[in-house]
Amino acid sequence: MKRTGAGVLIVAAVLGLAAGFLVDQVLTSAGRSTFTPAVTLPILLVLLGAVVIALAVPIRRATRGTSKAAVNPFRALRIAMLAKASSIVGAAIGGLGGGLWIFLATRPVTPSIGSWGTVIATTVCGAVLVAAGLVAEHLCTIRKDDDDEQPGDDSGLEPRLRDH
């Protein structure tokens, strides 16, 4: 599995940013009030980040030898994929909050403090989820053994000649 790259996170954040700005633009042009995230969204993002890290810590302990438990590779892969998905979702939601923030900042009328608070908290907690996902993904990596073959090394595929 390849680690989550910065490009994927940037694309997710930009898409979220555009979606947040466009949603508020469409709502306002239709005469409706702007979208404000629920107060529980930032809380859930932080809790998800904590759960992802809590699931990754036993994998780290098992791979570093500080735990007597064996590493279940399927469990490690599932947690690594959860960490990867969490970082991408965190980038998208953080971008969404950023788009909402940009829309609110460009309006001539100052929005209420409650609107600003949840938008800023959503953006910050989206970034916290990205960080937690990347940390958990790092915790799930297994060190490469010294006896592992290098990629592209096909020395084991060559037939050996016997000396007579």
NORURMO-V701716 format. One record per pair of residues at least 24 apart in sequence whose ideal C-beta (glycine too) atoms are under 10 Angstrom apart, sorted by the first residue. I is the first residue (numbers start at 1). GAP is how many residues later the second one is. D is the distance in Angstrom with one decimal. If there is no record, write none. Layout:
i=I gap=GAP d=D
i=I gap=GAP d=D
This chain:
i=1 gap=75 d=9.8
i=1 gap=76 d=6.8
i=1 gap=79 d=6.0
i=1 gap=80 d=7.4
i=1 gap=83 d=7.8
i=1 gap=136 d=8.9
i=1 gap=139 d=9.0
i=1 gap=140 d=9.1
i=2 gap=82 d=9.1
i=3 gap=77 d=9.0
i=3 gap=80 d=9.8
i=3 gap=81 d=8.0
i=3 gap=84 d=9.8
i=3 gap=131 d=8.3
i=3 gap=134 d=6.2
i=3 gap=135 d=8.0
i=3 gap=138 d=7.8
i=4 gap=76 d=9.7
i=4 gap=79 d=8.1
i=4 gap=80 d=5.0
i=4 gap=81 d=9.3
i=4 gap=82 d=9.6
i=4 gap=83 d=5.2
i=4 gap=84 d=6.9
i=4 gap=87 d=9.2
i=4 gap=126 d=9.0
i=4 gap=129 d=7.3
i=4 gap=130 d=6.5
i=4 gap=133 d=6.2
i=6 gap=85 d=9.9
i=8 gap=76 d=8.8
i=8 gap=79 d=8.5
i=8 gap=80 d=6.3
i=8 gap=83 d=8.0
i=9 gap=78 d=6.4
i=9 gap=79 d=6.8
i=9 gap=81 d=8.5
i=9 gap=82 d=4.4
i=9 gap=83 d=9.1
i=9 gap=85 d=9.3
i=9 gap=86 d=9.5
i=9 gap=121 d=6.4
i=9 gap=124 d=9.3
i=9 gap=125 d=8.5
i=10 gap=81 d=7.6
i=10 gap=85 d=9.2
i=11 gap=77 d=9.1
i=11 gap=80 d=8.3
i=11 gap=81 d=9.3
i=11 gap=84 d=9.5
i=12 gap=75 d=8.6
i=12 gap=76 d=5.1
i=12 gap=77 d=7.9
i=12 gap=78 d=8.5
i=12 gap=79 d=4.0
i=12 gap=80 d=4.4
i=12 gap=81 d=9.0
i=12 gap=82 d=8.7
i=12 gap=83 d=6.6
i=12 gap=84 d=9.9
i=12 gap=114 d=9.9
i=12 gap=118 d=9.0
i=13 gap=75 d=9.5
i=13 gap=77 d=9.1
i=13 gap=78 d=4.4
i=13 gap=79 d=6.9
i=13 gap=80 d=9.3
i=13 gap=81 d=6.1
i=13 gap=82 d=3.7
i=13 gap=83 d=9.0
i=13 gap=85 d=7.3
i=13 gap=86 d=9.6
i=13 gap=113 d=8.4
i=13 gap=114 d=9.2
i=13 gap=117 d=8.5
i=14 gap=77 d=9.1
i=14 gap=78 d=9.5
i=14 gap=81 d=6.3
i=14 gap=84 d=9.4
i=14 gap=85 d=9.4
i=15 gap=76 d=8.9
i=15 gap=77 d=6.4
i=15 gap=80 d=6.6
i=15 gap=81 d=8.9
i=15 gap=84 d=9.5
i=16 gap=73 d=9.4
i=16 gap=74 d=9.7
i=16 gap=75 d=6.9
i=16 gap=76 d=4.1
i=16 gap=77 d=6.3
i=16 gap=78 d=6.7
i=16 gap=79 d=2.7
i=16 gap=80 d=4.1
i=16 gap=81 d=7.8
i=16 gap=82 d=7.2
i=16 gap=83 d=6.6
i=16 gap=84 d=9.7
i=16 gap=107 d=9.7
i=16 gap=110 d=7.9
i=17 gap=74 d=9.9
i=17 gap=75 d=9.2
i=17 gap=77 d=8.7
i=17 gap=78 d=4.1
i=17 gap=79 d=7.2
i=17 gap=80 d=8.8
i=17 gap=81 d=4.9
i=17 gap=82 d=4.2
i=17 gap=83 d=9.2
i=17 gap=84 d=9.2
i=17 gap=85 d=7.3
i=17 gap=106 d=9.8
i=18 gap=77 d=7.9
i=18 gap=78 d=9.2
i=18 gap=80 d=9.9
i=18 gap=81 d=6.3
i=19 gap=73 d=8.1
i=19 gap=76 d=7.6
i=19 gap=77 d=5.8
i=19 gap=80 d=6.3
i=19 gap=81 d=9.5
i=20 gap=72 d=9.7
i=20 gap=73 d=9.3
i=20 gap=74 d=9.8
i=20 gap=75 d=6.8
i=20 gap=76 d=4.1
i=20 gap=77 d=6.6
i=20 gap=78 d=6.6
i=20 gap=79 d=2.4
i=20 gap=80 d=4.4
i=20 gap=81 d=7.9
i=20 gap=82 d=7.7
i=20 gap=83 d=7.0
i=20 gap=99 d=8.7
i=20 gap=102 d=9.2
i=20 gap=103 d=9.3
i=21 gap=74 d=9.7
i=21 gap=75 d=9.2
i=21 gap=77 d=8.6
i=21 gap=78 d=3.9
i=21 gap=79 d=7.4
i=21 gap=80 d=9.2
i=21 gap=81 d=5.7
i=21 gap=82 d=5.1
i=21 gap=83 d=10.0
i=21 gap=85 d=8.9
i=22 gap=77 d=7.5
i=22 gap=81 d=8.9
i=23 gap=73 d=8.2
i=23 gap=76 d=7.6
i=23 gap=77 d=7.8
i=23 gap=80 d=8.5
i=24 gap=75 d=7.4
i=24 gap=76 d=5.9
i=24 gap=77 d=9.9
i=24 gap=78 d=8.9
i=24 gap=79 d=4.0
i=24 gap=80 d=7.6
i=24 gap=82 d=9.7
i=24 gap=83 d=9.0
i=24 gap=95 d=9.9
i=25 gap=74 d=9.4
i=25 gap=78 d=6.6
i=25 gap=81 d=9.8
i=27 gap=76 d=9.5
i=28 gap=75 d=8.0
i=28 gap=79 d=8.2
i=33 gap=78 d=9.9
i=33 gap=82 d=9.4
i=34 gap=66 d=7.4
i=34 gap=69 d=6.9
i=34 gap=70 d=7.1
i=34 gap=73 d=8.4
i=34 gap=77 d=7.4
i=34 gap=81 d=7.2
i=34 gap=85 d=9.4
i=35 gap=61 d=9.1
i=35 gap=64 d=9.8
i=35 gap=65 d=6.6
i=35 gap=68 d=9.0
i=35 gap=80 d=9.6
i=35 gap=84 d=9.3
i=36 gap=64 d=7.7
i=36 gap=68 d=9.3
i=36 gap=75 d=8.6
i=36 gap=76 d=9.0
i=36 gap=78 d=7.5
i=36 gap=79 d=5.1
i=36 gap=80 d=9.5
i=36 gap=81 d=9.5
i=36 gap=82 d=5.7
i=36 gap=83 d=6.9
i=36 gap=86 d=9.3
i=37 gap=56 d=8.6
i=37 gap=59 d=8.0
i=37 gap=60 d=6.9
i=37 gap=63 d=7.4
i=37 gap=78 d=9.5
i=37 gap=81 d=5.1
i=37 gap=82 d=6.6
i=37 gap=84 d=8.1
i=37 gap=85 d=4.6
i=37 gap=86 d=9.5
i=37 gap=88 d=9.8
i=38 gap=80 d=7.3
i=38 gap=84 d=9.0
i=39 gap=75 d=8.6
i=39 gap=78 d=8.4
i=39 gap=79 d=5.8
i=39 gap=82 d=8.0
i=39 gap=83 d=9.6
i=40 gap=78 d=9.6
i=41 gap=52 d=7.6
i=41 gap=55 d=9.8
i=41 gap=56 d=8.8
i=41 gap=77 d=7.4
i=41 gap=80 d=8.1
i=41 gap=81 d=5.6
i=41 gap=84 d=7.5
i=41 gap=85 d=9.1
i=42 gap=51 d=9.3
i=42 gap=55 d=8.7
i=42 gap=75 d=9.4
i=42 gap=76 d=7.2
i=42 gap=77 d=9.8
i=42 gap=78 d=9.0
i=42 gap=79 d=4.0
i=42 gap=80 d=5.3
i=42 gap=81 d=8.8
i=42 gap=82 d=7.3
i=42 gap=83 d=3.8
i=42 gap=84 d=8.3
i=42 gap=86 d=8.6
i=42 gap=87 d=9.6
i=43 gap=78 d=8.7
i=43 gap=82 d=7.8
i=44 gap=49 d=9.9
i=44 gap=81 d=8.4
i=44 gap=85 d=9.4
i=45 gap=41 d=9.1
i=45 gap=44 d=8.6
i=45 gap=45 d=6.7
i=45 gap=48 d=6.6
i=45 gap=49 d=8.7
i=45 gap=52 d=9.8
i=45 gap=76 d=9.0
i=45 gap=77 d=7.5
i=45 gap=79 d=9.1
i=45 gap=80 d=4.0
i=45 gap=81 d=6.1
i=45 gap=82 d=9.3
i=45 gap=83 d=6.7
i=45 gap=84 d=4.8
i=45 gap=85 d=9.7
i=45 gap=87 d=9.0
i=46 gap=75 d=9.5
i=46 gap=78 d=9.4
i=46 gap=79 d=5.4
i=46 gap=82 d=5.8
i=46 gap=83 d=7.4
i=46 gap=86 d=8.3
i=47 gap=78 d=9.7
i=47 gap=82 d=9.7
i=48 gap=34 d=9.4
i=48 gap=38 d=6.2
i=48 gap=41 d=8.3
i=48 gap=42 d=8.3
i=48 gap=77 d=9.4
i=48 gap=80 d=9.6
i=48 gap=81 d=6.1
i=48 gap=84 d=7.7
i=48 gap=85 d=8.9
i=49 gap=34 d=9.7
i=49 gap=37 d=6.8
i=49 gap=38 d=9.4
i=49 gap=41 d=7.4
i=49 gap=76 d=8.1
i=49 gap=77 d=9.9
i=49 gap=79 d=5.6
i=49 gap=80 d=4.7
i=49 gap=81 d=8.6
i=49 gap=82 d=7.4
i=49 gap=83 d=3.0
i=49 gap=84 d=7.1
i=49 gap=86 d=8.7
i=49 gap=87 d=8.2
i=50 gap=78 d=9.5
i=50 gap=79 d=9.8
i=50 gap=82 d=7.1
i=51 gap=31 d=8.9
i=51 gap=35 d=9.0
i=51 gap=81 d=8.9
i=51 gap=85 d=9.3
i=52 gap=27 d=7.6
i=52 gap=30 d=6.0
i=52 gap=31 d=5.4
i=52 gap=32 d=9.9
i=52 gap=33 d=9.2
i=52 gap=34 d=5.1
i=52 gap=35 d=8.9
i=52 gap=38 d=9.8
i=52 gap=77 d=8.2
i=52 gap=80 d=5.5
i=52 gap=81 d=6.0
i=52 gap=83 d=8.5
i=52 gap=84 d=4.5
i=52 gap=85 d=8.9
i=52 gap=87 d=9.5
i=52 gap=88 d=9.9
i=53 gap=26 d=10.0
i=53 gap=30 d=8.4
i=53 gap=33 d=9.6
i=53 gap=78 d=9.7
i=53 gap=79 d=5.4
i=53 gap=80 d=8.8
i=53 gap=82 d=6.1
i=53 gap=83 d=5.0
i=53 gap=86 d=7.3
i=54 gap=78 d=9.9
i=54 gap=82 d=8.8
i=55 gap=24 d=4.9
i=55 gap=25 d=10.0
i=55 gap=27 d=7.1
i=55 gap=28 d=8.3
i=55 gap=81 d=7.1
i=55 gap=84 d=9.2
i=55 gap=85 d=8.9
i=56 gap=24 d=7.9
i=56 gap=26 d=8.7
i=56 gap=27 d=6.3
i=56 gap=76 d=9.2
i=56 gap=77 d=9.6
i=56 gap=79 d=7.6
i=56 gap=80 d=3.8
i=56 gap=81 d=7.7
i=56 gap=82 d=8.3
i=56 gap=83 d=3.9
i=56 gap=84 d=5.3
i=56 gap=85 d=9.8
i=57 gap=78 d=10.0
i=57 gap=79 d=8.5
i=57 gap=82 d=6.4
i=57 gap=83 d=9.9
i=58 gap=81 d=9.2
i=59 gap=77 d=8.9
i=59 gap=80 d=6.2
i=59 gap=81 d=5.0
i=59 gap=82 d=9.0
i=59 gap=83 d=8.6
i=60 gap=76 d=9.1
i=60 gap=78 d=8.5
i=60 gap=79 d=4.1
i=60 gap=80 d=7.3
i=60 gap=81 d=8.7
i=60 gap=82 d=9.8
i=61 gap=78 d=9.2
i=62 gap=80 d=9.4
i=63 gap=76 d=8.7
i=63 gap=77 d=8.2
i=63 gap=78 d=7.8
i=63 gap=79 d=5.1
i=63 gap=80 d=6.8
i=64 gap=75 d=9.7
i=64 gap=78 d=9.7
i=64 gap=79 d=8.2
i=71 gap=69 d=9.7
i=71 gap=71 d=7.2
i=73 gap=69 d=8.3
i=75 gap=65 d=9.4
i=76 gap=63 d=9.6
i=76 gap=64 d=5.3
i=76 gap=65 d=8.9
i=76 gap=66 d=7.2
i=77 gap=63 d=7.9
i=78 gap=62 d=9.3
i=79 gap=57 d=6.9
i=79 gap=58 d=8.8
i=79 gap=60 d=8.5
i=79 gap=61 d=5.4
i=80 gap=53 d=9.9
i=80 gap=56 d=7.7
i=80 gap=57 d=5.7
i=80 gap=58 d=9.5
i=80 gap=59 d=8.8
i=80 gap=60 d=4.0
i=80 gap=61 d=7.7
i=80 gap=62 d=9.8
i=81 gap=56 d=9.0
i=81 gap=59 d=9.1
i=82 gap=51 d=8.2
i=82 gap=54 d=7.6
i=82 gap=55 d=9.2
i=82 gap=58 d=9.2
i=83 gap=49 d=8.0
i=83 gap=50 d=4.7
i=83 gap=51 d=7.4
i=83 gap=52 d=8.0
i=83 gap=53 d=3.7
i=83 gap=54 d=4.1
i=83 gap=55 d=8.5
i=83 gap=56 d=8.0
i=83 gap=57 d=6.5
i=84 gap=49 d=6.7
i=84 gap=50 d=8.9
i=84 gap=52 d=8.9
i=84 gap=53 d=5.8
i=84 gap=56 d=9.5
i=85 gap=48 d=7.6
i=86 gap=43 d=5.8
i=86 gap=44 d=8.0
i=86 gap=46 d=6.7
i=86 gap=47 d=3.7
i=86 gap=48 d=9.0
i=86 gap=50 d=7.3
i=86 gap=51 d=8.7
i=87 gap=42 d=7.1
i=87 gap=43 d=4.8
i=87 gap=44 d=8.1
i=87 gap=45 d=7.8
i=87 gap=46 d=3.0
i=87 gap=47 d=5.3
i=87 gap=48 d=9.3
i=87 gap=49 d=8.5
i=87 gap=50 d=7.0
i=88 gap=41 d=9.6
i=88 gap=42 d=8.3
i=88 gap=45 d=7.6
i=89 gap=37 d=8.3
i=89 gap=40 d=6.9
i=89 gap=41 d=8.8
i=89 gap=44 d=8.1
i=90 gap=35 d=8.1
i=90 gap=36 d=4.8
i=90 gap=37 d=6.9
i=90 gap=38 d=7.3
i=90 gap=39 d=3.0
i=90 gap=40 d=4.0
i=90 gap=41 d=7.9
i=90 gap=42 d=7.5
i=90 gap=43 d=6.0
i=90 gap=44 d=9.2
i=91 gap=35 d=6.9
i=91 gap=36 d=8.3
i=91 gap=38 d=8.3
i=91 gap=39 d=5.2
i=91 gap=42 d=8.9
i=92 gap=34 d=7.7
i=92 gap=37 d=9.9
i=92 gap=38 d=9.6
i=93 gap=29 d=6.6
i=93 gap=30 d=8.4
i=93 gap=32 d=8.0
i=93 gap=33 d=4.2
i=93 gap=34 d=9.5
i=93 gap=36 d=7.2
i=93 gap=37 d=9.2
i=94 gap=28 d=7.5
i=94 gap=29 d=5.3
i=94 gap=30 d=7.8
i=94 gap=31 d=7.8
i=94 gap=32 d=2.6
i=94 gap=33 d=5.0
i=94 gap=34 d=8.7
i=94 gap=35 d=7.5
i=94 gap=36 d=6.6
i=95 gap=28 d=8.3
i=95 gap=31 d=7.3
i=95 gap=32 d=9.9
i=96 gap=26 d=7.2
i=96 gap=27 d=8.3
i=96 gap=30 d=7.5
i=97 gap=24 d=8.0
i=97 gap=25 d=3.7
i=97 gap=26 d=3.4
i=97 gap=27 d=7.9
i=97 gap=28 d=8.2
i=97 gap=29 d=5.8
i=97 gap=30 d=9.1
i=98 gap=24 d=9.0
i=98 gap=25 d=5.3
i=98 gap=28 d=8.3
i=98 gap=29 d=9.5
i=99 gap=24 d=9.3
